[in-house]
Amino acid sequence: MPDSKLTIDTGHHVLVVKNRYLLLARINDILTGLWFVAGSFLFLSDSTKLLGTIFFIIGSIELLIRPVIQIVRDVHLKRIDPSGQHHD
């Protein structure tokens, strides 16, 4: 006879983990946008083009971070619920 409390706790834990990774992904998306907007403005002047380029590179790295966050989240969820019963 399965312990229903354990199932509820696991479901709650899965929800908490999903929400934390979702927040991380949203913060990452905002930072990505800010780097590209700032880089675009800095590119308008010859004296700040180097800094604008650096901001574009940082924004590009942020774009790579997004799928890494999703992979780490999926691995974390798989450890919590090996059956894969969590729904996205």
C-alpha beads as a LAMMPS data file, in Angstrom:
LAMMPS data file: protein, C-alpha beads

88 atoms
87 bonds

1 atom types
1 bond types

-500.0 500.0 xlo xhi
-500.0 500.0 ylo yhi
-500.0 500.0 zlo zhi

Masses

1 110.0

Atoms # bond

1 1 1 0.000 0.000 0.000
2 1 1 1.709 3.214 -1.156
3 1 1 2.150 6.077 1.280
4 1 1 0.011 8.920 -0.155
5 1 1 1.831 11.503 1.973
6 1 1 5.087 10.588 0.219
7 1 1 3.431 11.120 -3.178
8 1 1 2.095 14.523 -2.125
9 1 1 5.496 15.561 -0.734
10 1 1 7.238 14.463 -3.923
11 1 1 4.707 16.336 -6.051
12 1 1 5.149 19.463 -3.960
13 1 1 8.935 19.163 -4.165
14 1 1 8.740 18.776 -7.960
15 1 1 6.612 21.922 -8.148
16 1 1 9.050 23.892 -5.990
17 1 1 11.997 22.757 -8.133
18 1 1 10.181 23.658 -11.370
19 1 1 9.309 27.115 -10.044
20 1 1 12.895 27.798 -8.962
21 1 1 14.308 26.850 -12.357
22 1 1 11.593 28.852 -14.098
23 1 1 12.581 31.915 -12.068
24 1 1 16.240 31.313 -12.924
25 1 1 15.376 31.058 -16.633
26 1 1 13.348 34.281 -16.530
27 1 1 16.135 36.172 -14.758
28 1 1 18.548 34.854 -17.369
29 1 1 16.232 36.028 -20.186
30 1 1 15.987 39.517 -18.675
31 1 1 19.762 39.740 -18.314
32 1 1 20.204 38.589 -21.909
33 1 1 17.903 41.348 -23.137
34 1 1 19.634 43.966 -21.016
35 1 1 23.092 42.994 -22.322
36 1 1 21.910 43.250 -25.941
37 1 1 20.033 46.535 -25.466
38 1 1 23.003 48.107 -23.669
39 1 1 25.376 46.751 -26.313
40 1 1 23.211 48.202 -29.065
41 1 1 23.305 51.680 -27.531
42 1 1 27.035 51.445 -26.943
43 1 1 27.504 50.514 -30.588
44 1 1 26.120 53.904 -31.649
45 1 1 29.369 55.654 -30.736
46 1 1 32.829 54.738 -32.021
47 1 1 34.316 55.385 -28.576
48 1 1 32.089 52.752 -26.901
49 1 1 32.001 50.061 -29.621
50 1 1 34.482 47.847 -27.786
51 1 1 32.301 47.847 -24.654
52 1 1 29.229 47.232 -26.840
53 1 1 30.968 44.224 -28.385
54 1 1 31.807 42.886 -24.921
55 1 1 28.146 43.255 -23.931
56 1 1 27.080 41.354 -27.073
57 1 1 29.477 38.544 -26.156
58 1 1 28.071 38.416 -22.609
59 1 1 24.532 38.352 -24.048
60 1 1 25.512 35.480 -26.335
61 1 1 26.885 33.541 -23.363
62 1 1 23.590 34.170 -21.548
63 1 1 21.789 32.619 -24.535
64 1 1 23.879 29.482 -24.033
65 1 1 23.024 29.417 -20.328
66 1 1 19.281 29.022 -21.027
67 1 1 19.443 25.445 -22.368
68 1 1 21.932 24.536 -19.628
69 1 1 19.385 25.675 -17.012
70 1 1 16.756 23.484 -18.699
71 1 1 19.043 20.440 -18.806
72 1 1 20.024 20.847 -15.144
73 1 1 16.333 21.236 -14.234
74 1 1 15.419 18.051 -16.129
75 1 1 18.201 16.071 -14.430
76 1 1 17.140 17.422 -11.028
77 1 1 13.501 16.466 -11.669
78 1 1 14.524 13.001 -12.868
79 1 1 16.369 12.459 -9.580
80 1 1 13.298 13.521 -7.603
81 1 1 10.873 11.428 -9.674
82 1 1 12.679 8.697 -11.636
83 1 1 9.375 7.529 -13.121
84 1 1 9.143 10.792 -15.075
85 1 1 5.570 11.422 -13.923
86 1 1 6.105 15.187 -13.626
87 1 1 4.306 17.261 -16.240
88 1 1 5.698 20.434 -17.848

Bonds

1 1 1 2
2 1 2 3
3 1 3 4
4 1 4 5
5 1 5 6
6 1 6 7
7 1 7 8
8 1 8 9
9 1 9 10
10 1 10 11
11 1 11 12
12 1 12 13
13 1 13 14
14 1 14 15
15 1 15 16
16 1 16 17
17 1 17 18
18 1 18 19
19 1 19 20
20 1 20 21
21 1 21 22
22 1 22 23
23 1 23 24
24 1 24 25
25 1 25 26
26 1 26 27
27 1 27 28
28 1 28 29
29 1 29 30
30 1 30 31
31 1 31 32
32 1 32 33
33 1 33 34
34 1 34 35
35 1 35 36
36 1 36 37
37 1 37 38
38 1 38 39
39 1 39 40
40 1 40 41
41 1 41 42
42 1 42 43
43 1 43 44
44 1 44 45
45 1 45 46
46 1 46 47
47 1 47 48
48 1 48 49
49 1 49 50
50 1 50 51
51 1 51 52
52 1 52 53
53 1 53 54
54 1 54 55
55 1 55 56
56 1 56 57
57 1 57 58
58 1 58 59
59 1 59 60
60 1 60 61
61 1 61 62
62 1 62 63
63 1 63 64
64 1 64 65
65 1 65 66
66 1 66 67
67 1 67 68
68 1 68 69
69 1 69 70
70 1 70 71
71 1 71 72
72 1 72 73
73 1 73 74
74 1 74 75
75 1 75 76
76 1 76 77
77 1 77 78
78 1 78 79
79 1 79 80
80 1 80 81
81 1 81 82
82 1 82 83
83 1 83 84
84 1 84 85
85 1 85 86
86 1 86 87
87 1 87 88
